[in-house]
Amino acid sequence: MRPSARRLATFVPITVAGVLLYLLVPLAATGKVTGPVVLGRPVVWLSLQLLSWATLAATLAVVLLERRRHSADQIRLADEAERVDRSIRDCAVTFDRYRAILEAGKNHDRSDR
């Protein structure tokens, strides 16, 4: 598994659980938000927002890397398909030659009678 995919697999459950817990715990505790506040927001909420941005960045990294790998695979598969197509054409030409030889032999046998 790629490092960005590992980070994504780690960030997603932590972010979802953190946001749900942060939103549900104050409701259960009479709606009071406790803890230090920076820039008018609780530090816990700011850290959850930072974690959600990291999750988004990891998601974009995984998508872009997979798209790049997919396009490289498409190029490789196109080359492979070209080789297979060439092989099939070569086999068809060989088959046509053998058939022509066999038909020429049959025509030669008929003319001898």
N, C-alpha and C positions, 0 to 999 in steps of 0.2 A: 504494500500500500504506500502511496506517495506521501511525503511529509505533510503537504497541504491537505490531503484527504484525512490524514490522521488528526491534524489540528481541527478540521471541520467536525470529525466524529467526536472530538472532545468538546468543542465549543458549543455545539447545538444543544445537547442535553443540559449542560450547565447553564446556558443562557435561558433556555425555556424554564427550567426549574427555578432559577434565580428570580426571573421576572414574576412568575406565578407566586412564588413564596413572598416576594416583596409586596406584591399587590394584595395578597390574601391575608397575610399576618397582620398588617395594620387594621384591616377591617375587623378581624377577630379581636384585636386589642383596642377597641373603641376609636379607631381611626387616627390615633396619634402617631406621627412619624418621629421616631427618636434617632439620635445619633448626630454626629457632627455635620455641619452644613458648609458647603463651599459654593460660591457664586449663586447663592439662593437655592441650591438643591442639595439634598442629602448625599453624602459621599457614597453610600451604598447604591443609590440610584445612578450616580455618575459612573461608578464602576460597572454597573450592569449595562449602561449605554455604551461604554467603551468595549465591553465584551461583545455586545451585539454588533458593533462596527467591525470587530475582529472576526466575528462569525461571517459577516457579509463579505469581508475581504477574502477569507478562506474559501467561501463558496465561489466567488468569482475566480479565484486562482484555480480551483478544481475544474470549473467549467471551461476556462480558457485552455488549461493544459490538456484536458480531455478532447477538446475540439481540435487542438493542434495535433495531438496523437492520432485522432480519428482521420484527419486529412492526410497525415503521413501514411496511415494504413490504407486509405483509399488509393493513394498513388502507388503503393506497393501492390495492392490488389489489381489495379489497372495494368501494371506491368506483367503481373502473373497471368491475367486474362489474355493479354496480347500473346504471351508465349504459348498458352494453351490453344488459342485460336490458330496460331501458326502451325502448331503440331497437328491440329485437326485438318487444316488445309493440306499439309504434307501427306497425311494418311489418305485423304480423299484423292489426291493426285496419284499416289501409288496404287490405290484401289482401281482407279480409272485405267491406269496403264496395264495392270494385270487383267482386267476385264477385256480390254482391247486385244491383248495377246490371246486370251482364251477364245474370243469371238473370231479372231483371225485364224486360229487353229481349227475351229469348227467349220468355218467357211472353206478352209483348205481341204478338210476331210470330205466335205460335200462335193467339192469340185473334182476330187479324185474318183468318185463313184461313177 
